[in-house]
Amino acid sequence: MINKNDENYVYYLVAHNLKIQRKLKGLTQSKLAELCNYSVGFIMNIESPKYHQTFSLGTLWKFSEILNIDIRELFKPIEEDKKIDN
């Protein structure tokens, strides 16, 4: 897991929460990409704990709109027992 003091932690945090929210909504990466008009590779890179994909606040807003969630859901702290599974 990336260090919480690392500036890239926010990307790891959002990736973790995006993956959880996407799965809760029953969406595949492909379907989310289609709904957001992004490439599947972009979604895969965001959700990958091994890859550092940057994205804009506008992208996060779009995810929250498509997933019908409050954007703050994407910034929820990660519980130690609920880390991203590879």
KAMO-V324507 format. One line per field, one symbol per residue. burial: b if it has 24 or more other C-alpha atoms within 12 Angstrom, else e. A space follows every 50 residues. Layout:
burial->???
This chain:
burial->eeeeeeeeebbbbbbbbbbbbbeeeeeebeebbeebeeeeebbbbbbbbe eeeeeeeebbebbbebbeeeeebbbeebeeeeebee
